[in-house]
Amino acid sequence: MTPAWTTTSKDVAANELGSNLRFGLTSQEAGMRLADDGPNIISVQRKQGIASLIIGQFKDAMIIVLMVAAVVAAIAGQPRDAAMIAAILIINAAIGVFHELRARQAIDALKQLMPNRVTVIRDGKSNQVNASELVVGDLVQIDAGGQVPADMRLTDVTDLEIDEAALTGESLSSEKNSAALSHGGLPLGDQKNMAFGGTAVGRGKARGLIIATGGRTEIGKIAALMQSGKTVLTPLQKRLARLSRKLAVAAVFVCIIIFAVGLLRGHPPLLMFMTAASVAVAAMPEALPAVVTVLLAVGARKMARHNALIRHLPAVETLGSVTYICTDKTGTLTQNKMHVVDMVTDSRDELLTAMALCSEVEGARDDENSIILQGEPTELALAEYALENGYERQQLELSQARVATFAFSSARKRMTTVHINNGAYVAYTKGAPEIILAASAKWQEKADALANQAMRVLAFARRSSQELPASDETDGNIEIIGLVGLQDPPRPESAAAIAACKAAGIETVMITGDHPQTARAIAMQIGLADSDDQVLSGAELARLTDENFDQHVLGIKIYARVDPAQKIRIVEALQDRNQFVAMTGDGVNDAPALSRANIGVAMGKVGTDVARDASDLILLDDNFASIVWAVREGRRVYDNIRKFIRYVLACNLAEILTIFFAPLLGLPLPLLPLQILWINLVTDGLPGIALTAERAEPYVMNRSPVPPEQGIFDRDLWIHILFYGGFMAAVTLAMQYWSLIDGKDNWQTMVFTVLTFLQLGQAIAVRSEKRSIFRSNPFRNRFLIATILASAALHLVIIYTPTGQQLFRVSSLSANELAICFLVSLSGLVISEIWKLIRYRGSLGREGDILTEQLK
């Protein structure tokens, strides 16, 4: 059984580990343990080979159906069509493999957190060894500026502070000591006698015994969580998979019927086979994967302009479906930098003087003669505030030279600098309120009031004497100057971004390793939570059963003092309640949850490489508000995919119904196989792709997210496809019947032209699902207008040039016949406007974009 290292004394710990606090392990024992336990490295699972990755890209249902369509096209004597489909499949596979390889960098980045060389005491001698050679029981020395090589039980500490932000999420460095704790089971941030692998030593030095190496360290456990995470399909992948299955079944069924009916009507078997094969190709939107890729790529480029860098293209659309954003506090909602936010004093001048002088912060002037300060985060915040108010240490020391310093220590919890002023000595002391204010209940009450507002409080005092002080004892002779409250404050834009999320129907949840009181204070400041909202700590979460937690997870807005495994538990609980979750973060501790979430969002500036490589989206400006812009773009992408599908499938259905019902109505085949493929690949394709350039609807951020369980084929989309597909087929068949009755020899050319123009008009109608075309600027999407004109021009080239007439077996139309075809085709636009007027009248509501309003 593994001992509870935090509650075990260092002597007992050394005995349990078979080591010695003075001499460490023997070299022989270290070698044996290295052979048994393996090196101190983070191992990774065996990676898939390139061949396996490539094969995996062809397992999607849509891809399989398109592969079959390519074979059918080749059999039907259409090698160009087959080649185009094959090219689309190859391009999509290449993109998929590229992003799979990029995703592997997350574990590799974790390995880089461990230092290469460390100081270890073996056989009583200090030696430099490779960090990978460390074993459990080794006695290791760590110093300021270095990294902790593995998890350690500290045994000898001198003013040690360790930056654990990447592991725990706390912005303040953690003060360490070697004393045994009174009780165990504490969060990592409260284990003051432990140092964890991959964290950075900010100040002081220490020795400690290695208690875990490699994959058994806290960093190693995070790597294991990342590798064991299940692959989460994006909403787009799920919806396209369902679409592919439905279309495949429908296409096979319709083609069999068309082939059988054609044979019964006496048509040649070869002609009917080619016709059925052409309809099979027409039934499948073979351009859909390419269109989706283009849409996602364009969306990613637009997001980058708003400082949101997409690492995995499907994440573009996933953002539009997000219902929950689980965000880390430190560095995400807050600035990840301590600031002075409050002061309590009877002498502001004296307090600012003490803040400037009682400090180890160093300042230097840059090329522009501005003062650049460097130092420990808390001291830096004090010095910067003093400097902003005109109190510079170097300038003050010209008249109050420093003559002595009593450095800060975690045991004394204070720091003192002594200065000579007009022949007398003045000592300025800063430190913990319970030390400085021990003799003043009045000042202690004031300090408690600041602490209750989730501030870190420092007390300042001074003492005057005629002799140089021999110590900085805080006895009754000190004069209390005042109190300073520090805090890592919220980003200025966080409150507006969260308000915009609320308006868009997105819930925001804070998940942090910080203290509950601090988490609540920040959440209330930015409008994420109210005073009566529950804060659930990691310890409380650990006591909840999965069933009990699942019942309450939707009502909890703040989680505090949680560990990496609990972050994953929160994300999975939300996903079990049919929520699509975005997780934001910047530390190593966030990486497993970033990988498990439907979309992981990492910080680009202060974020760790591990977090960035585990994410789908990187915020280049570390601005939470950039997520909201990304959500808006994700919704635009989803809407445009629906527009493309609505357009293409309605047009494809029109072609299928025209071919299907003509024989049943006693009419000859209305279109030849090559004409079907021409309409499908050119008339459908060009305007369909142009629809990807449509801008976002004005109301895109005034609505709730699309329910994750809702497929692309919702009720409205089905109705649209069936209605408009049926309408276009009916108009086309009516034109065929009229032209045959009228005795026109070029009846098939008129049918070909009417169906072509009907579909081009449909491209204009679907630009907005609800808004009239008269309320949209027709030139806002110039690409669409250009492709419609180009498609119409290509059609006219076919019917008016000898080569086109010979290839497609068409003949010229007179001016009157062309005018009739054009006017009949306008019926599609007319019926579309009537449909929108009746179905969506009064349903749009306010059309202003609430996103821009909230972020002003």
C-alpha positions in Angstrom: 0.0 0.0 0.0 1.4 3.4 -1.0 2.0 5.6 2.1 0.2 9.0 2.4 3.4 11.0 1.7 1.9 14.4 2.8 1.1 13.2 6.3 4.3 11.1 6.7 7.3 12.7 8.4 10.4 13.0 6.3 12.3 10.4 8.4 9.5 7.9 8.0 9.3 8.7 4.3 13.0 8.0 3.9 12.6 4.7 5.7 9.6 3.7 3.6 11.5 4.5 0.4 14.6 2.6 1.6 16.7 5.8 1.3 18.7 8.1 3.5 18.1 11.9 4.1 21.9 12.5 4.0 23.4 10.0 1.7 20.5 9.2 -0.6 20.5 5.8 -2.4 23.6 3.8 -3.3 24.5 3.8 -7.0 24.0 0.0 -7.0 20.5 0.3 -5.6 19.6 3.1 -8.0 20.7 0.9 -10.9 18.6 -2.0 -9.7 15.5 0.2 -9.3 16.0 1.7 -12.7 16.0 -1.8 -14.2 12.8 -2.7 -12.3 10.8 0.5 -12.7 12.0 1.8 -16.0 13.2 5.3 -16.9 11.7 8.5 -15.7 9.9 9.3 -18.9 6.3 9.6 -20.1 5.6 6.6 -22.3 3.1 6.8 -25.1 0.9 4.3 -26.7 2.0 2.7 -30.0 1.0 5.1 -32.7 -0.9 4.1 -35.9 1.2 3.9 -39.0 0.6 6.2 -41.9 -1.1 3.3 -43.8 -3.6 2.7 -41.0 -4.3 6.5 -40.8 -5.0 6.6 -44.5 -7.3 3.6 -44.4 -9.1 5.1 -41.5 -10.1 8.1 -43.6 -12.2 5.8 -45.9 -14.4 4.3 -43.2 -16.9 7.1 -43.0 -20.4 6.1 -44.4 -20.5 9.1 -46.8 -17.0 8.3 -48.2 -18.0 4.6 -48.7 -21.1 5.7 -50.6 -19.1 8.1 -52.8 -16.6 5.3 -53.6 -19.5 3.2 -54.8 -20.8 6.2 -56.8 -17.4 6.5 -58.5 -17.4 2.9 -59.5 -21.0 3.2 -60.8 -20.0 6.3 -62.8 -17.0 4.5 -64.3 -19.2 1.5 -65.3 -21.7 3.9 -66.8 -19.1 5.2 -69.1 -18.4 8.5 -67.3 -14.7 8.4 -66.5 -14.5 12.1 -65.9 -17.2 12.0 -63.3 -15.5 9.0 -61.6 -12.2 10.8 -61.6 -13.7 13.9 -60.0 -15.2 11.9 -57.2 -11.9 10.0 -56.6 -10.0 13.3 -56.5 -12.4 14.6 -53.9 -11.9 11.5 -51.8 -8.1 11.7 -52.0 -8.0 15.4 -51.0 -10.3 14.7 -48.0 -8.2 11.8 -46.9 -5.0 13.9 -47.1 -6.5 16.6 -44.9 -7.6 14.0 -42.4 -4.2 12.4 -42.1 -2.5 15.8 -41.7 -4.7 16.7 -38.8 -4.3 13.3 -37.2 -0.5 13.7 -37.2 -0.8 17.2 -35.8 -2.9 15.9 -32.9 -0.1 13.5 -31.8 2.0 16.5 -30.6 0.1 16.7 -27.3 1.9 13.8 -25.6 5.2 14.8 -27.1 4.9 18.3 -25.5 4.2 16.7 -22.1 7.5 14.9 -22.3 9.3 18.2 -22.9 8.2 19.5 -19.4 10.8 17.2 -17.7 14.3 18.7 -17.4 17.2 16.9 -19.0 19.8 17.1 -16.2 19.3 17.1 -12.4 21.3 17.1 -9.3 21.0 13.9 -7.3 22.8 12.7 -4.1 23.9 9.1 -4.3 26.5 7.5 -2.1 26.6 10.8 -0.2 27.9 12.6 -3.2 26.2 15.3 -5.4 26.2 14.4 -9.1 24.5 15.6 -12.3 22.6 12.8 -14.0 20.0 12.6 -16.8 16.5 13.1 -15.4 15.4 9.9 -17.1 17.7 8.0 -14.8 16.0 9.1 -11.6 14.3 6.4 -9.5 12.0 6.3 -6.5 14.0 7.0 -3.4 16.5 9.3 -5.0 17.5 12.4 -3.0 17.3 15.3 -5.4 18.3 19.0 -5.2 16.2 21.6 -6.9 17.0 25.3 -7.2 15.4 28.6 -8.4 15.1 28.8 -12.2 15.0 25.0 -12.6 12.2 22.4 -13.0 11.1 19.7 -10.7 12.2 16.4 -12.4 9.6 14.1 -10.8 7.1 14.0 -7.9 9.0 14.6 -4.6 8.4 14.6 -0.8 10.3 17.7 0.3 12.7 17.1 3.1 14.9 20.3 3.4 13.4 23.6 2.3 14.9 27.1 2.1 12.4 29.8 1.1 11.0 27.6 -1.6 8.3 28.8 -4.0 7.1 26.8 -6.9 5.0 28.0 -9.8 2.3 25.3 -10.1 0.0 27.2 -12.4 0.4 24.8 -15.3 -0.7 21.9 -13.0 -3.2 23.4 -10.6 -4.4 26.6 -12.4 -3.4 28.9 -9.5 -1.7 32.1 -10.5 0.2 32.6 -7.3 3.4 30.6 -6.6 3.0 28.0 -3.9 5.1 28.4 -0.8 6.6 25.0 0.3 7.9 23.5 3.5 8.9 20.1 4.7 6.6 19.6 7.7 4.1 16.7 7.7 0.5 17.8 7.2 -2.2 17.0 9.7 -4.5 15.3 7.2 -4.3 13.8 3.7 -6.5 13.8 0.7 -5.8 17.4 -0.1 -5.9 18.9 -3.6 -2.5 19.3 -5.3 -2.4 23.0 -4.6 -2.6 22.4 -0.9 0.1 19.8 -0.6 2.7 22.2 0.7 5.4 19.5 1.4 5.3 18.1 -2.1 6.8 19.2 -5.4 5.5 17.8 -8.7 7.3 16.9 -11.9 7.1 19.5 -14.6 6.5 22.5 -12.3 9.0 25.4 -12.1 11.0 26.6 -9.1 10.5 30.3 -8.7 12.5 31.0 -5.6 14.7 29.3 -3.0 16.0 25.8 -3.0 15.2 22.4 -1.5 16.0 18.7 -1.3 13.4 16.0 -1.6 12.9 12.3 -2.0 11.5 11.0 -5.3 8.2 9.2 -4.6 7.0 8.7 -8.3 8.6 8.8 -11.7 7.5 8.7 -15.3 3.9 7.7 -15.9 3.2 7.5 -12.1 3.8 11.2 -11.6 0.9 13.7 -11.7 2.1 14.8 -15.1 2.3 11.2 -16.2 -1.3 10.6 -15.0 -2.4 13.5 -17.1 -0.7 12.0 -20.2 -2.5 8.7 -19.5 -5.8 10.5 -19.2 -5.2 12.1 -22.6 -4.3 8.8 -24.2 -7.3 6.9 -22.8 -9.8 9.5 -23.8 -12.5 8.3 -26.1 -12.8 9.8 -29.6 -15.7 12.2 -29.6 -17.5 12.6 -33.0 -18.4 16.2 -33.9 -22.0 17.1 -34.5 -21.2 17.5 -38.2 -19.7 14.0 -38.4 -22.7 12.5 -36.8 -25.2 14.3 -39.0 -23.4 13.6 -42.2 -23.1 9.9 -41.3 -26.9 9.8 -40.8 -27.4 11.6 -44.0 -25.2 9.2 -45.9 -27.0 6.1 -44.7 -30.4 7.6 -45.6 -29.3 8.7 -49.1 -27.6 5.4 -49.8 -30.8 3.4 -49.1 -33.0 5.8 -51.0 -30.6 5.9 -54.1 -30.5 2.1 -54.4 -34.2 1.8 -54.0 -35.1 4.5 -56.6 -32.5 3.2 -59.2 -33.9 -0.4 -59.0 -37.4 0.9 -59.6 -36.3 3.2 -62.5 -34.5 0.3 -64.1 -37.4 -2.1 -63.7 -40.0 0.4 -64.9 -37.9 1.3 -68.0 -37.6 -2.4 -68.9 -41.4 -2.9 -68.5 -41.9 0.1 -70.8 -39.8 -1.5 -73.5 -36.7 0.7 -73.2 -33.3 -0.9 -74.1 -31.6 -2.5 -71.1 -28.3 -0.6 -71.7 -30.1 2.7 -71.9 -32.0 2.0 -68.7 -28.8 0.8 -66.9 -27.0 4.0 -67.9 -30.0 6.1 -66.9 -30.3 4.3 -63.5 -26.5 4.7 -63.0 -26.8 8.4 -63.8 -29.6 8.9 -61.4 -27.6 7.0 -58.7 -24.7 9.5 -59.2 -27.2 12.4 -59.2 -28.8 11.2 -56.0 -25.6 11.5 -54.1 -24.2 15.0 -53.3 -20.7 14.0 -54.3 -19.5 17.6 -53.9 -20.6 17.6 -50.2 -17.3 16.6 -48.7 -15.4 19.2 -50.8 -18.0 21.8 -50.0 -17.8 21.1 -46.3 -14.0 21.2 -46.4 -14.2 24.6 -48.2 -16.7 25.9 -45.8 -14.6 24.8 -42.8 -11.4 26.2 -44.3 -13.0 29.6 -45.1 -14.6 29.6 -41.6 -11.2 28.9 -40.0 -9.6 31.7 -42.0 -12.3 34.1 -40.8 -11.9 33.0 -37.2 -8.2 33.6 -37.4 -9.0 37.3 -38.2 -10.7 37.4 -34.8 -7.6 35.7 -33.1 -9.2 32.2 -33.0 -6.9 29.7 -34.7 -8.5 26.4 -35.7 -6.3 23.3 -35.4 -8.9 20.7 -36.5 -11.3 21.8 -39.2 -14.5 20.1 -37.9 -14.2 22.3 -34.8 -15.4 25.2 -36.9 -18.8 23.7 -37.2 -18.8 22.2 -33.7 -18.5 25.6 -32.2 -21.9 26.5 -33.7 -23.5 23.5 -31.7 -21.8 24.3 -28.4 -24.3 24.4 -25.5 -21.8 24.6 -22.6 -18.5 26.4 -22.2 -16.5 25.0 -19.3 -13.8 27.6 -18.7 -10.8 27.8 -16.5 -10.5 30.9 -14.4 -6.8 31.8 -14.2 -5.6 33.2 -17.4 -8.9 32.7 -19.2 -11.4 34.8 -17.5 -8.8 36.6 -15.5 -5.6 38.3 -16.5 -3.2 35.8 -14.9 -1.4 38.6 -13.3 -1.7 40.0 -9.8 -2.9 43.6 -9.5 -3.4 46.0 -6.5 -7.2 46.4 -6.3 -7.6 48.0 -2.9 -5.7 49.9 -0.2 -6.6 50.7 3.4 -4.4 53.4 5.0 -4.3 56.6 7.0 -1.3 57.8 5.0 -1.3 57.0 1.3 2.1 58.6 0.7 3.7 56.4 3.4 2.1 53.2 2.2 3.2 53.8 -1.4 6.7 54.6 -0.2 6.8 51.3 1.7 5.4 49.4 -1.4 8.3 50.8 -3.5 11.1 50.5 -1.0 10.3 47.1 0.7 10.9 45.1 -2.5 13.4 43.1 -4.4 12.0 44.1 -7.8 14.6 45.4 -10.2 14.0 48.1 -12.7 15.8 49.0 -16.0 15.0 51.5 -18.7 14.4 50.4 -22.3 15.2 52.1 -25.5 12.2 54.5 -25.1 13.4 55.4 -21.5 10.4 53.5 -20.0 11.0 51.6 -16.8 10.7 47.8 -17.1 10.2 46.0 -13.8 11.2 42.4 -13.1 10.5 40.3 -10.1 8.3 37.8 -8.2 4.6 38.3 -9.3 3.2 39.6 -6.0 6.1 42.0 -5.5 5.9 43.1 -9.1 2.2 44.0 -8.7 3.1 46.2 -5.7 6.1 47.9 -7.4 4.1 48.5 -10.6 1.3 50.1 -8.6 3.7 52.3 -6.7 5.5 53.3 -10.0 2.1 54.2 -11.6 1.6 56.6 -8.7 5.0 58.2 -9.1 7.0 56.2 -6.4 10.1 54.6 -7.9 12.4 52.6 -5.8 15.7 53.8 -7.3 14.6 57.4 -7.1 13.4 57.0 -3.5 16.7 55.3 -2.5 18.6 58.4 -3.5 17.4 60.0 -0.3 16.6 56.8 1.7 19.5 54.5 1.0 18.9 50.8 1.8 21.4 49.6 4.4 20.0 46.2 5.4 17.5 43.6 4.2 15.8 40.8 6.1 14.6 38.6 3.2 11.2 37.0 3.1 10.9 33.4 4.4 7.9 31.2 4.6 8.7 30.6 8.3 8.6 34.3 9.3 6.1 35.3 6.6 7.5 38.8 6.2 10.2 40.9 4.6 11.9 44.0 5.9 14.2 46.6 4.4 16.1 49.1 6.5 16.9 52.6 5.1 18.7 55.6 6.5 16.9 58.9 6.4 18.2 62.2 7.8 20.6 60.3 10.1 17.9 57.9 11.5 17.0 54.4 10.5 13.6 53.5 9.1 12.6 49.8 8.7 9.7 49.0 6.3 8.1 45.6 6.8 5.5 43.8 4.7 4.0 40.4 5.3 1.0 38.3 6.4 -1.6 40.2 8.3 -1.7 37.6 11.1 2.0 38.3 11.8 2.1 42.1 11.3 -1.2 42.9 12.9 -1.1 40.5 15.8 -1.4 43.3 18.3 -4.2 45.2 16.6 -7.7 43.7 16.5 -8.9 46.8 14.6 -6.5 46.4 11.7 -7.1 42.6 11.7 -10.8 43.2 11.1 -10.0 45.4 8.2 -7.7 42.7 6.8 -10.5 40.1 7.2 -12.9 42.3 5.3 -10.5 42.5 2.3 -9.8 38.7 2.5 -13.6 38.0 2.4 -13.6 39.7 -1.0 -11.2 37.0 -2.3 -8.1 39.2 -2.2 -4.6 38.3 -1.1 -3.9 40.8 1.7 -0.5 42.1 2.8 0.1 44.3 5.8 2.7 47.1 5.9 4.4 48.6 8.9 7.4 50.8 9.8 9.7 51.3 12.7 12.1 54.2 13.4 15.3 53.9 15.5 18.6 55.6 16.0 20.5 52.3 15.7 20.6 49.8 12.9 18.1 47.0 13.8 19.5 43.6 14.4 16.3 41.8 13.5 12.8 42.5 12.1 10.8 41.3 15.0 7.2 42.7 15.0 6.9 43.8 18.6 4.8 46.6 19.9 7.1 49.3 18.7 6.0 49.0 15.0 3.7 51.5 13.4 1.1 50.0 11.1 0.9 51.9 7.8 -1.9 50.1 6.0 -3.2 47.1 4.0 -3.0 46.2 0.4 -5.5 43.9 -1.3 -4.2 42.1 -4.4 -6.2 40.0 -6.9 -5.9 38.4 -10.3 -8.7 40.5 -11.8 -11.1 39.6 -14.6 -10.3 40.5 -18.1 -12.2 43.6 -19.1 -14.1 41.8 -21.9 -15.0 38.7 -20.0 -18.3 40.0 -18.6 -19.5 41.1 -22.1 -18.5 37.8 -23.6 -20.4 35.8 -21.0 -23.5 38.1 -21.5 -23.3 37.4 -25.3 -23.1 33.6 -24.6 -26.2 33.8 -22.4 -28.1 35.7 -25.2 -27.0 32.9 -27.6 -28.4 30.2 -25.3 -24.9 29.0 -24.2 -24.2 28.2 -20.5 -20.8 29.2 -19.1 -19.3 27.1 -16.2 -16.1 28.0 -14.3 -13.9 25.0 -13.4 -10.8 26.0 -11.5 -8.1 24.7 -9.1 -8.4 27.9 -7.1 -10.1 28.4 -3.7 -14.0 28.4 -3.7 -14.1 31.9 -2.2 -11.9 33.4 -5.0 -13.8 31.5 -7.7 -17.2 32.8 -6.5 -15.9 36.4 -6.3 -14.6 36.4 -9.8 -17.8 34.7 -11.1 -20.0 37.3 -9.5 -17.8 40.2 -10.9 -18.3 39.0 -14.5 -21.9 38.0 -14.3 -21.3 34.3 -14.5 -23.0 33.5 -11.3 -25.1 35.1 -8.5 -24.5 35.1 -4.8 -26.9 32.2 -4.2 -25.3 29.9 -6.9 -23.6 26.8 -5.5 -19.8 26.4 -5.6 -18.9 22.7 -5.7 -15.4 21.9 -4.5 -13.3 19.0 -5.7 -13.7 17.3 -2.3 -17.4 17.6 -2.4 -17.5 16.3 -6.0 -15.4 13.3 -5.0 -18.1 12.3 -2.4 -20.9 12.4 -5.0 -22.0 9.3 -6.9 -22.2 9.5 -10.6 -25.9 9.2 -10.5 -26.3 12.0 -7.9 -23.9 14.2 -9.8 -25.7 13.6 -13.1 -28.9 14.9 -11.5 -27.3 18.2 -10.4 -24.7 18.9 -13.1 -26.9 21.2 -15.1 -27.4 23.5 -12.1 -23.8 24.0 -11.1 -21.9 27.0 -12.4 -18.7 27.0 -10.3 -16.3 24.2 -9.5 -13.3 24.9 -7.3 -10.2 23.0 -6.2 -10.8 20.3 -8.8 -8.1 17.9 -10.2 -7.6 16.9 -13.8 -9.6 13.7 -13.6 -12.5 15.6 -12.0 -12.5 18.1 -14.9 -13.0 15.1 -17.3 -15.8 13.8 -15.0 -17.6 17.2 -15.3 -17.3 17.3 -19.1 -18.5 13.7 -19.4 -21.4 14.3 -17.1 -22.6 17.2 -19.2 -22.1 15.1 -22.4 -24.2 12.4 -20.8 -27.0 15.0 -20.5 -26.8 15.6 -24.3 -24.8 18.8 -24.0 -22.0 19.7 -26.4 -19.2 21.0 -24.4 -16.3 23.4 -25.1 -13.5 23.4 -22.5 -11.1 26.3 -22.3 -7.8 26.3 -20.5 -4.2 27.1 -20.6 -2.4 24.7 -18.2 -1.1 21.2 -18.3 -3.9 20.4 -15.9 -6.5 21.4 -18.5 -5.1 19.1 -21.3 -7.1 15.9 -20.6 -10.4 17.8 -20.4 -9.5 19.7 -23.5 -9.0 16.4 -25.3 -12.2 14.9 -23.9 -14.5 17.9 -24.6 -16.3 18.2 -27.9 -14.1 21.1 -28.6 -11.0 22.1 -26.6 -10.0 25.8 -26.5 -6.5 26.7 -25.4 -4.8 30.1 -24.8 -2.2 31.1 -27.3 -0.1 33.6 -25.3 0.2 32.2 -21.8 -1.0 28.7 -22.5 1.3 25.7 -22.3 2.3 23.7 -25.4 0.5 20.7 -23.9 -2.8 22.6 -23.7 -2.4 24.0 -27.2 -1.6 20.7 -28.7 -4.5 19.0 -27.0 -6.9 21.6 -28.2 -9.1 22.1 -31.3 -9.0 25.9 -31.1 -6.3 28.3 -29.9 -7.1 31.9 -28.9 -4.2 33.9 -30.1 -5.1 36.9 -27.9 -6.1 34.8 -24.9 -9.4 36.6 -25.1 -12.5 34.8 -23.9 -14.5 37.1 -26.1 -12.9 35.6 -29.2 -14.8 32.4 -28.4 -18.0 34.2 -29.0 -16.9 35.4 -32.4 -15.9 31.8 -33.2 -19.3 30.5 -32.1 -20.9 33.0 -34.5 -18.7 31.8 -37.3 -19.5 28.2 -36.4 -23.2 28.9 -36.7 -22.7 30.6 -40.0 -20.9 27.5 -41.3 -23.7 25.2 -40.1 -26.3 27.3 -41.7 -24.5 27.4 -45.0 -24.0 23.6 -44.9 -27.8 23.3 -44.5 -28.3 25.8 -47.4 -26.1 23.7 -49.6 -27.9 20.4 -48.7 -31.3 22.1 -49.0 -30.4 23.3 -52.5 -28.6 20.3 -53.8 -31.0 17.6 -52.5 -34.0 19.5 -53.7 -32.5 19.7 -57.1 -31.4 16.1 -57.1 -34.9 15.0 -56.0 -36.4 17.0 -58.9 -34.2 15.1 -61.3 -35.1 11.7 -59.7 -38.8 12.4 -59.6 -38.8 13.7 -63.2 -37.1 10.5 -64.4 -39.2 8.3 -62.1 -42.7 9.6 -62.9 -42.3 10.3 -66.7 -42.6 6.6 -67.6 -45.4 6.1 -65.1 -47.3 8.9 -66.8 -46.8 7.4 -70.2 -44.1 10.0 -71.2 -40.8 9.2 -72.9 -37.5 9.5 -70.9 -37.3 13.3 -70.3 -33.5 13.5 -70.0 -30.6 11.5 -71.3 -27.9 10.2 -68.9 -25.3 12.8 -70.0 -27.9 15.6 -69.5 -28.6 14.3 -66.0 -24.9 14.3 -65.1 -24.5 17.8 -66.6 -27.3 19.3 -64.5 -26.0 17.4 -61.4 -22.3 18.3 -61.7 -22.4 21.8 -63.3 -25.7 23.4 -62.6 -25.9 22.0 -59.0 -22.2 22.2 -58.3 -21.1 25.7 -59.1 -24.0 27.6 -57.4 -24.0 25.1 -54.5 -20.4 25.8 -53.7 -21.0 29.5 -54.0 -23.6 29.2 -51.2 -20.7 28.6 -48.9 -19.7 32.2 -49.1 -23.1 33.4 -47.7 -22.7 35.7 -44.7 -24.3 35.0 -41.4 -28.0 35.7 -40.9 -28.7 38.8 -38.8 -30.4 36.7 -36.1 -27.7 34.0 -35.9 -26.7 35.0 -32.3 -30.2 35.6 -31.2 -31.2 32.0 -31.1 -30.4 28.9 -29.1 -27.8 26.4 -30.3 -28.9 23.7 -32.6 -29.7 20.7 -30.3 -26.8 18.2 -30.6 -29.2 15.3 -31.2 -30.9 17.1 -34.1 -29.7 15.9 -37.4 -29.2 18.0 -40.5 -32.5 16.6 -41.7 -34.9 18.3 -39.3 -38.5 18.7 -40.1 -38.2 22.0 -41.9 -35.4 20.8 -44.1 -37.4 17.7 -45.1 -40.4 19.8 -45.9 -38.3 22.1 -48.0 -36.6 19.4 -50.0 -39.8 17.4 -50.6 -41.9 20.5 -51.5 -39.4 22.3 -53.8 -38.0 19.0 -55.3 -41.6 17.9 -56.1 -42.5 21.4 -57.4 -39.6 21.5 -59.8 -40.3 18.0 -61.0 -44.0 18.8 -61.6 -43.1 22.0 -63.6 -40.6 20.1 -65.6 -43.0 17.2 -66.4 -45.7 19.8 -67.3 -43.3 21.4 -69.7 -42.5 18.0 -71.2 -46.3 17.2 -71.6 -47.1 20.7 -73.1 -44.2 20.6 -75.6 -45.1 17.1 -76.7 -48.7 18.0 -77.2 -47.6 21.1 -79.1 -45.6 18.9 -81.4 -42.2 20.4 -80.8 -39.3 18.4 -82.0 -37.0 20.0 -79.5 -39.2 19.1 -76.5 -36.2 17.4 -74.7 -34.1 20.6 -75.0 -37.0 22.6 -73.5 -37.3 20.1 -70.6 -33.5 20.3 -70.1 -33.5 24.1 -70.1 -36.5 24.5 -67.7 -35.0 22.1 -65.1 -31.7 23.9 -65.4 -33.2 27.4 -64.9 -35.5 26.2 -62.1 -32.4 25.0 -60.2 -30.5 28.2 -60.8 -33.5 30.1 -59.4 -33.5 27.8 -56.4 -30.0 28.8 -55.6 -31.2 32.4 -55.1 -34.2 31.3 -53.1 -32.2 29.3 -50.5 -29.8 32.1 -49.6 -32.0 32.6 -46.5 -34.3 30.1 -45.0 -36.7 32.7 -43.7 -36.0 36.1 -45.1 -37.3 37.3 -48.5 -34.9 37.8 -51.3 -36.1 41.4 -51.5 -34.7 42.0 -47.9 -31.2 40.7 -48.9 -28.6 42.5 -50.9 -28.3 40.4 -54.0 -24.7 41.5 -54.5 -23.6 40.6 -51.0 -22.6 37.2 -52.4 -21.1 38.2 -55.7 -19.6 34.7 -56.1 -23.1 33.2 -56.2 -24.3 35.7 -58.8 -21.2 35.0 -60.9 -21.7 31.2 -60.8 -25.4 31.5 -61.7 -24.6 33.6 -64.7 -21.7 31.3 -65.6 -23.9 28.2 -65.4 -26.6 29.8 -67.5 -24.1 30.9 -70.1 -22.6 27.3 -70.2 -26.1 25.9 -70.8 -26.7 28.4 -73.6 -23.4 27.4 -75.2 -24.5 23.7 -75.1 -27.8 24.3 -76.9 -26.5 26.9 -79.4 -23.2 25.4 -80.5 -22.8 22.5 -82.9 -20.4 20.7 -80.5 -22.7 21.0 -77.5 -25.7 19.9 -79.6 -23.8 16.9 -80.8 -22.5 15.8 -77.4 -25.8 16.4 -75.4 -28.2 15.6 -78.3 -30.0 18.9 -78.0 -31.2 21.5 -80.6 -31.5 25.2 -80.7 -34.4 27.0 -79.1 -36.2 30.0 -80.7 -36.4 33.3 -78.9 -40.0 32.6 -77.9 -39.2 29.1 -76.7 -36.3 30.4 -74.6 -38.5 33.1 -73.2 -41.2 30.5 -72.3 -38.6 28.4 -70.5 -37.2 31.4 -68.6 -40.7 32.6 -67.5 -41.8 29.1 -66.5 -38.6 28.8 -64.4 -39.4 32.0 -62.5 -42.3 30.1 -60.9 -39.8 28.5 -58.5 -38.8 31.9 -57.1 -42.5 33.0 -56.9 -43.5 30.0 -54.9 -40.5 30.3 -52.6 -41.5 33.9 -51.7 -45.1 32.9 -51.1 -43.9 30.0 -48.9 -41.6 32.2 -46.7 -44.4 34.8 -46.4 -46.9 32.2 -45.1 -44.6 30.0 -43.0 -42.2 32.4 -41.4 -44.3 35.6 -41.2 -43.6 37.3 -37.8 -41.2 34.6 -36.7 -37.9 36.4 -37.2 -38.2 38.8 -34.3 -35.4 41.3 -33.8 -32.8 40.9 -36.5 -30.0 42.9 -34.9 -26.8 41.0 -34.2 -26.6 40.8 -30.4 -22.9 39.8 -30.5 -21.7 43.2 -31.7 -24.0 45.0 -29.2 -22.8 42.9 -26.2 -19.1 43.4 -27.0 -19.2 47.2 -27.6 
